[in-house]
Every structure is written in structure tokens, then in C-alpha cells.
Amino acid sequence: MGRKRTRFTLEDTRRYWREWKQQNPGSVARSRLKSRYGLTEMEYQELFTAQGGLCAICKVSPATTIDHKHVPGEKRYGMADRRARVRGLLCHRCNVTVGFVEKCGIHCVLSYIREYE
């Protein structure tokens, strides 16, 4: 006759992935580096070492975020194009600031600051 099918619950699936991640540490991070930014783990380490592990902007806080240019439809681009858009490693605070300035423009921020001087 036919094969007996095993039914898995949502909790079974979650348990499987939790165990898999514990058995394969770093695998998810390496995959994310490659798919989102086109970087290998070695290229990331070279960038981290070149910056001394510090944020490329403030040079005080630890670099925890990959800064990259946002391009409409960026998921269509190949790995070489994604790698070319990586600008450096930033701390969380500087990364949020860059995102805000890119979206709103530096002139809005400067005029606000000047208004209260």
C-alpha cells in the first residue's frame, strides 16, 4: 500500500529548528551574510579587522551592523552588486542616524538644530 505519512505539529517544527541551530552554530549568520550582503564570513572578518572592530563613523562603539546602500528592488541584484553596496560596519546608533539622514535629508536635521541654538 502507500507510505504512512507522519504529521508534524508547529511545535515539532520549532523544536527541530531549535535543535538544528544548536548543532550548527553560525550557519544561519553565514547564510544571512551571503544572501543579504553578498559577503563571505572571511570578507566580513576582514572588514571588521580593518575597522578595528569599531564603528566606521564614531570610532568609539563596537561595530554591530552592516551598513549598505538601499536600492529599490535590491533583491533582484546579484552577489557582486550586493557586495559593492556594503559601505562598512556601524554601531546601532550611527546606523539609525544614517538611515534617518538618508530618508529625510541632512538639511532637515541641520535646520532643526539651528532653530534651537
Legacy VTK file of the C-alpha trace (Angstrom):
# vtk DataFile Version 3.0
C-alpha trace
ASCII
DATASET POLYDATA
POINTS 117 float
0.000 0.000 0.000
1.076 3.627 0.420
3.567 5.083 2.847
2.268 6.181 6.175
2.619 9.951 6.418
3.898 11.466 9.619
2.118 14.577 10.809
4.227 17.286 12.394
2.837 19.993 14.583
4.068 23.550 14.642
5.802 22.784 17.940
7.593 19.780 16.350
8.904 22.046 13.598
10.051 24.694 16.070
11.779 22.051 18.182
13.552 20.649 15.099
14.893 24.072 14.057
15.966 24.940 17.624
17.976 21.707 17.804
19.388 22.220 14.310
20.568 25.761 15.155
22.227 24.467 18.324
24.022 21.748 16.355
25.036 24.150 13.549
26.090 27.390 15.274
26.887 30.248 12.933
25.267 28.591 9.936
22.284 30.956 9.902
24.523 34.021 10.275
26.793 32.888 7.426
23.791 32.294 5.193
22.374 35.737 6.023
25.721 37.423 5.282
25.816 35.816 1.849
22.174 36.248 0.862
21.657 39.825 2.134
25.053 41.402 1.595
26.960 39.086 -0.769
29.732 38.701 1.837
31.544 35.578 2.912
32.428 35.163 6.568
36.090 35.844 5.696
35.221 39.104 3.891
33.183 40.193 6.909
36.083 39.402 9.254
38.490 41.370 7.022
36.158 44.386 7.128
35.757 44.044 10.900
39.535 43.802 11.404
40.233 46.738 9.061
37.941 48.913 11.214
39.485 47.634 14.428
36.093 46.263 15.476
34.773 49.798 15.927
32.040 51.777 14.206
33.222 53.420 10.958
31.577 56.729 11.949
32.011 57.354 15.670
35.036 55.044 16.126
34.003 54.516 19.766
31.248 51.901 19.897
31.622 48.298 18.725
30.623 47.701 15.112
27.480 45.562 15.207
25.619 46.395 11.984
26.459 46.137 8.285
25.780 49.473 6.597
24.744 49.235 2.955
23.145 51.414 0.315
19.426 50.742 -0.028
18.385 50.318 -3.640
14.783 49.828 -4.813
14.296 46.227 -5.926
17.616 45.198 -4.363
16.577 41.547 -4.043
16.968 41.202 -7.818
20.653 42.086 -7.756
23.428 39.510 -7.883
26.009 38.856 -5.168
28.677 41.129 -6.682
26.234 44.051 -6.750
25.183 43.408 -3.156
28.819 43.287 -2.027
29.528 46.588 -3.804
26.732 48.278 -1.812
28.267 47.427 1.586
29.783 50.634 2.966
31.133 49.473 6.307
30.271 48.350 9.814
28.469 50.695 12.199
27.189 50.733 15.765
23.417 50.701 16.188
23.180 54.424 16.970
25.156 55.534 13.905
23.270 53.089 11.680
19.916 54.555 12.765
21.274 58.072 12.216
22.484 57.255 8.700
19.112 55.701 7.863
17.278 58.771 9.093
19.553 61.183 7.225
19.213 59.151 4.018
15.438 59.220 4.320
14.840 62.797 5.461
17.969 64.577 4.310
20.701 66.242 6.310
19.196 69.686 5.701
16.117 68.874 7.825
18.302 67.787 10.722
20.623 70.786 10.475
17.790 73.297 10.237
16.159 71.751 13.315
19.402 72.012 15.299
19.995 75.619 14.174
16.441 76.566 15.155
17.226 75.844 18.812
20.753 77.284 19.022
LINES 1 118
117 0 1 2 3 4 5 6 7 8 9 10 11 12 13 14 15 16 17 18 19 20 21 22 23 24 25 26 27 28 29 30 31 32 33 34 35 36 37 38 39 40 41 42 43 44 45 46 47 48 49 50 51 52 53 54 55 56 57 58 59 60 61 62 63 64 65 66 67 68 69 70 71 72 73 74 75 76 77 78 79 80 81 82 83 84 85 86 87 88 89 90 91 92 93 94 95 96 97 98 99 100 101 102 103 104 105 106 107 108 109 110 111 112 113 114 115 116
